[in-house]
Each structure stands twice: as structure tokens, then as C-alpha cells.
Amino acid sequence: MPTLLSFASGLTIPGEPMSVVRDWQRRSPVLSDPQLTRYLLAAVVSMAGTAVSMVALPILVYQRSGSPALTAALTAIDVLPYVALGPFAGPLADRISRRRLMVAGNFVSAAAMLSIPVASQLGMLTVPQVYVVAVVTAVSFVFTDAADFGALPALAGRDRLVAAWSMLSGSTAAVMALGPGLGGVLVAVAGAPWTVTVDGCSYLAAALLIAGVAGSFGGARGQDLSGGMVTRFREALSWLWSHRIVRTLTLVGFGKSLSSGVVLGLTVVYAVSVLGLSSRDGLIGLLYAAGALGAVAGSVILGRLRTACHPAWIALASTIATSLLVLALARPWPGLVCAVLLYALSSMAGQVSIVNGITYRQQAIPDELQSRVNVIARMIAIGGTPLGAVAGGLITEAWSVQAAFMAAAAVLAVTAAAAYPALRSAAREDPGLSG
């Protein structure tokens, strides 16, 4: 069977019958396009490096500082630049070449990451440098992500967008399931500084792949570029808020991220206090792996769900299902196996909700507003994750981790109830939107 790499490079596998290749291309509206596949491969390669460094960087900081607080602070860096710079990144990505912005961002991130092994080899590596690298890569991600939101619909077209997003999210989720384990092995074998090299090289590979994509990334060609950043941000925010279903799906995303922040932030605590595992037990990793695999499954089934159901009903059903599954996690179920299964199922339902909202939004937004509106929507959505983590920790301190999970389930139930009128109206007004 042809691999993703073979399609990205425009090659076939030696010995692979061309009839099999053509049959696979006919079945896959995404893999039949070498340029789109090359673009998706760039995202997967970059995510693979990120999955490795998300293990290596915290270990590196802890080894150098011995401080749990400094180590945990790396997590905040992933969110704060997006919230701070999103209003500028979205309009910028709609005004300049999205391809150049993405290539430049990946090259900057590669240089930052590769400075770590170089400094280590010279005996000059410090914790502040690691923090600077983390900030630089987080800032670069804000701008490359803004460009990506506009580029993918332009490359895939509206008719292939669901398939493209499902493949992308499923592939990256699979990488995130395997990457941290690989990162741990590499740290043990080569050391944390040299493990970061993998991420640096992945950014370089992603930049080269994106630069080689021949298709159009859309963008500001032929648009009226008058007006400042604030004006263009307000224009995008006004569009999002005036579109009832996009606004509703965005707020559903906030509720989802608020709940997931509780669950993700308390996974280790849950494993120890509810499942009775040791804090050093490697079996805790099964919960994270189950979540990643559930996300893969959610990405796979979304395409079929969209052919049969309106995205409004998918959003409602997946939110209710996630609420019930998180509530089930709050029960004192016997054994790790049951908990792993519930983690996988809740992640699957959550992934369906997330990708469904993103694909509908990208299908509805005009091209000239793609980056701006999508960045605003992501800012709103990811804003719930750190809030959920903090709230979950406080509830656990006051009561228990099970009480925190029950609160997370309640948030999702309230979200579904609040969104129901708008989603029902959307499904009735445009019943042919599925597919």
C-alpha cells in the first residue's frame, strides 16, 4: 500500500502495481492530490518533532534547575503567546503570503531548537535559554497556525476540507500518541539536549515541504488591504459573532476546552488517588495513550458522520457524550482497563466535537477572513484549557478529583443545553448541510 511519504514526493513504491495506487487514489480525495498530501505531511512531521520535545524540554529544565515550578511553567508558554498575539497574527496572515509566513516561522523555530544542542556542546546551556527557545517557538506557532487556517481550505477546496481535516487531525493524534514515548527513549539514550535536535530537524523538513507545495495558499491577492490591524480584527470578530452557528460552535469549543483542562490537568492525580497507581508507575502513560488513540478514532469517524448528520447535531451529540463519559470517569470504577476505555471514548467524542467545529467554520468563512476568524475562534477555545486546569486543581484541593471531574461533566452538560436552541435552528434552516 502506498505510504503518505510516497504520495507527498509524487513517487510510487517500487514493486507496487500502478492499478493498486490508482485504486487508492480514487478512494482518497486527499491522497490523490500530491500537493495537498505534501502539505499535510509537513504538518505531521512538525508535530512529530513537537511530540518529542514536549518530553525533552521539561526534563531538560528539571535536570538543570531541580524546580517543579519552573518545569511546570513551560506549559503556560504554549497558551499565553496565542492569546496575546492572535489578534495580530490573524490579520497579518490574511494580508501577506501565507506560504512565506509558514516557511519563515518553521525556519525560526528550527534555529531556536537547534541552538539548544549547540549551546550544550559548548557548555553554555542555561535554563533561561530553554525558556527563550520555548517562547520563540510558541510565538512562531501563533503566526504559522494563523496562516495554516487559511491555507488548508485554499489547497483542499471546500468539498475536500472535512476529509483533509480528518486525515490531518487523525495523523497528528497518532503521532502524539507515539512521540512522547520515543522522546523518553531518546532522552535516556542520547540526553535531553540532543533529543531536542529531532524537533529542530522536523521544523526544517516542514519548511522545505511547504516551500515545495505548488498549489495556492489563498490569501490577500486582490483584496482591499486598507485599514489597520485593530480594524481588521474587529471586522473578523464581528463576522464570527454575527454568524449564529459559528458563534455557537465556538462557545461549545470553549466549554469543551474548559472541561478537558480539568481532565488533562488531573490525569496523574486521578491515576494515583482513584486508580491506586504509584506516581512513578509507567502505567499512568496508558491513560495519555488512550486519549491520543481515542482522538485518532474520532478523526476517522467524523468524515462518515458528516455524510449522514448535520454538523449542528454532531456538535450537540458529541458534547453530551463527552459529558456522560467524563461523569463515568468520576465513578470509582474497579481496575485500570475500565478507566483507559473511558479515557479513549471521551477523547474520541471530544475530538469529533473539535474537528467538526473547525471544518464547519472553515467551510463557512470567506477566504479573505479565514485566518483572522479562525485565530479568534481558537483564542476563545484554548482559553478554557488553563482555566479548567486551575479550577480542577482548586476543586481537588477542597474536595476530591472525582468532584472536579463531576464539575467538568456539568460544564459540558450546561454547554449542550445552552447551545441546543441555536443548533436546532441551524439544522432546521439548512437540513442539506451534512456531507
N, C-alpha and C positions, 0 to 999 in steps of 0.2 A: 504494500500500500504506500502511495506517495506520502512523504513527510511534509510538514509545514515548511521546512527549510528548502525542500526541493521546489516547491511552488514559488517561494519568495525569490529564489535565484533564477527562476524560469527554466529549471532543469528537470529532467526525469531521472528516476533511479535506474542505474544500469541493470538490465535484465527485466525491468518492469514492462509488461506488454502495454503498448500505447492504448489499446482498447480499454484496459483497466483504468488508465489515467483519465481517458476521456469520459468514462462512465462516472468516475469520482467527481470530475469537474462538472458534469451535468447535474449531479445530485447536490453539489455545494455551490450556492450562488456567491459565496465569499471566496473560496479557494480557487474558483475558476478565473479569478482576476489576479494575475501575478503582482500587480502594483498594490492592490489593497492588501494582499497577503503579506507583501514585504513590509507594509506599514504596520500591520498587526504584529508581525514578528519583531519589529523594533520595540514595540511596547512590551512584549513578553520577555525579550532579552533584558531590557532595562529593569523590569520587575524582578527578574531572577537575581540580578545583582543586588537590588534593594532588599530582597528577602535574606540574602546572605549577610549584608551589612547591618540589618536590624538586629542580628545576634552579635556580630563582631564589635560594633561601636559601643553598646552598653558594657560588654565585657572589657573592652579597652579602657573605658572611663573608670570602671570599678577597679581594674588592676592598677591603674595609675593613681587613683585618689583614695580608694577604700571607702568611699562615701556612697551609701544608698541614695541619699537625697540628690546628689549630683548626677548619679546614674539615672534615676527616675526622671529628672528634669529634661532629659533628651526627648521624652515623649511630647512635652509641651511644644517643642520646637517644630514638630510636624504640623501643628494646627495654627499656631499664632501667626506665622507669615501669611498663611492663606487668608485669614480673617483681616489682617492689616493691609495686604496688598491686592486682594481680589478686586476691589473697586477700580484699581488702575490696570491690572493685568487684563481684564476682560475687554475694556475699550481698546487697549493697545493691540490685542490680538485681532480685533476686527479692523484695525487701521493699517497695520503693516503686514508684510509677508509672514503667514503662519509657518511656512516651511523654514524660513530663515530663523524665526524665533525659536522653533523647536530644536533645530540643529545647534544654534548658539547655546541654548540652555543646556543641552546634553554635553557639549564640549566644556562648558564652565563647570558642570558637576563632575565630569571626568577629571579635570585638572585639580579640583578641590580634593576629591577622593584619593587620587594618586599622590597627593602631597603628603599623605599620612605615612605610607611605607618609605618614602624618600626621607622624611624627617626622622623616622625611626632608625633607618640605616645610618644616618648621620649623628644619632644620639641626641637629637634636638626636639623630639616629640613631647608635647605637653598636653594637659587636659584642655586648656584654653584653645589650642589649635583644633582639637577634636570638635569643640563647640563651634568654632568658626566654620569648620567644614560642614557641620550639620546645618548651620544657619544658611550657608551659601547654597547647599543642595535643596533645602526646603524652599528658599526664595526662587531658585531656578524652576522648581517644580510648579510653583504657582503660575508662572508665565507659560511653561510648556503645556501644562494642563489646560490653560485657557485656550491656547492655540489648538490643542487636540479636540476640544469640544466643537470647534468649528470645522476642523479638517476632516474628521471622520465622516460626518454627513455628506460633505462635498465629494469625498472619494467613493463612498459606498452608494450614495443615492438614497432617497427616502425608502425605496422599495426593498433595499437590502440592509437597512440600518438595524433592524431587530436581529437579523442573523449575524451581522458584524459585531454588534454589542454582546450578543450571547457567546460568540466564539471568543471575543476578547476577554470578557469577564470570567468565563469558564477556564480559559488558558492561564490567566493570571492567578486565579484562585488555586489552580493546581500547582503552579509554581510556588505560591505562598505556602502551600502545604508541605512541599519538599525542601524549599530553600533554607528555612531555618535549621533543619537537621543537617544539611550539607554545611551550613555555616559553622555549626558546632563542631563538626568533624574537622573542618579546615583550621579552626582556631586551635584545636588540640594538636594538630599535626604541624602547622606552619606558624602559628601565633596570630593574634588578632590583627596587628598592623598589616601583615602580608595578605590576610584574608580579605581585607578591605580592597585590595588590588582587583579582586574579582568584580566588585561593583564599579570601580573606575573603568575597567575594560568593557563592562556591559554598557556604560554610557557612551563610550567611544563607538562601539558597534551599533548602538541605536542611532547615533548621529549620522553615521555613514549610510545605514539603511534608509533613513528618512531622506537624506540628501539624494539618494538614488531613485526615489519614487517618482515616476513620470507623470502621474495624474495630478489634477488640480486640487489644491488645498482650499479653494474658495478664498474669501477674504474681501478686502476693501476695494478691489479693482472696479472702477466706475462708480463708486459711492461718493456721496457728498460727505467730505471729511471735516466740514466746518463744525465749530463748537468744541469746547474744552472737554477734559476727562469727566468733570463733575456733571456736565450737561448730558454727556453720552451715558454715564452711569444712571442718572435719573431716568433717562429715556428707557433704558433696559429694565430698570426696576418698575417703572410704570407699566411696561408691556407685561411683565410677569404678573403683577398684581391685578391687571385688568383681565387676564385670561383665567377664567374661573377654575378650569380643571388643572392647568399648570400650577396655579397658586395652591390649589388643594393638594395636589401630589407633592409639592414642595414641603408643605406643612406636615403631610404624612411622613415624609422623609425625616423631618426634624424629630417627630415623635419616635420614629424607628431608631434614629441615632441616639436619642436620649436613653432609650431602653437598652440598646446594645452597649452603650457606655457603661451601664450598671453591670451587665453580664460579663463583658470583657475585662473590666477593671477588677472584678471579684472572682475570676476563674480560679486562681490559685487558692484563695481563701475558701471558696466553695469546695474545692477538692480536699482540702485539709479538714475543714470543720464539718462538712456534710458527708463526704465520702470516706473520711477517716484515713486519707493518704498522708504520708510524710511530706513535708515541704521540700524534701530532697528527692522524692520519688519521681523517677522518669516517666511513670505512667500518667502524670499530670499532662504531659505533652499530647496524650491521646485526645484530650478534650479540644486542644487547639487544632490538631489534625482533623478531628471530626468536624469542627466548624468550617475549616477550609474545604474539605470534601463535600460538605453539605452545600457550600456556595457553588462548587462546580456543578452539582446536580441541579441546583436552582437555575443556573445559567443555561443548562442544557434543555430543561423542560419549558423555559419561558417561551421559546420560539413556537412550540406546539400549543401552548396556552393562548398565545396571541392570535393563532389562526382560528380559535374556537370561541374566545371570550373577549369582551370589550376590556380595554385597559383599566377602566374605572372599576369593574367588578374584580379584576385581578388584584388591584391595589387594596380593595376592601377585604377580599378573602384572605390574601396573604398577611395582612395586618392582624386580622382576627386569629388566624392560625398561629402566627408568631406569639401572640398574647397567650393563647392557651398552652403552647409548648413551654414558654418561659414560666408560666404558672405551674406546670407539671414539674419543672426543674426545682421549684421551691418545696416540693414534697420530699419527705425522707425516703426516697426510693432505695431499695437494697441493691448494692453492687454497682461497680463501675460501668458495666456493659449498658445498663439502662440509661445512665447519665450520658454516656457517649452517644447513644442513639438519639436522645432528646436534643443534645447539642447539635448533632448533624441535621436533624429535622428543622429545628428552629433557625439554624443558619440558612438552610435551603429556602424556607419560607421568606426569611428576611432578604435574601439575595433576589428572589423573584420580585419582591416589592421594589427594591432599589433599581434594578435594571429596567423594570417595567416603567418606572417613573422617568428614568433618564431617556429611554428610547422614545417614549411619547413626547417628552419635552423637545427632543431634537427634531422630531417629525413636525412639530407644530411651530417652532420658532423660525422666522425668516432668516436667511443666510447672513444678512448684514448684522443680525443681533445674536447669532449663535454663541459666540464666546462670552459676550457680556452677560446675557441672561443665564447661561449655564453656570458661569462662575458665581453669580449672585445666588443661584439655587444651591450650589454646593456649599457656599459660605453658610447659608441658613441651615443646611442639613448637618454638616460636620460640627456646627456649633453645639449640637446636642450631645456629642460624644464626651467631651471633657466635663460638661455639666452633669451628665449621667454618672460618670466615674466618681466625681466628688460627692454627689448626692448619695450614691450607693455606699461609698465608704462611711459617710456620716451615719446613715441608717444602720449599717452593720455595727458600728461602734456603739450606737444607742440600743439596738435590739439584736438583730442577727442577720446573717447573709440571706437566710430564707425570707426574712421580712423585706430585704432590699429587692430580691427577685420578684416578690409579690407586688411591690411598688412598680417595678419595671413592667410587669404584665398589666397592671392597672393603667399605666400611661398609654400603652398600646390600645387597650380597650376604649379609653376615653378618646384617643385619636381616631379610631374607627367610627365611633359614634358621632363625633363632631364632623367627620368628613362624609358621612353617609348621604346627607341630603344633596350635596354638590355632586358627588359621584353618581348617585342615582339619576339626577337630572341630566348629567353628561351622557350617560348610557342611553337614556330615552331620546335625547335630542339628536344623537348621531349613532344609531344602532349598528351602522355598517362599518364602524371604525376598526373592528377587530381584523387581525391579519397583518 
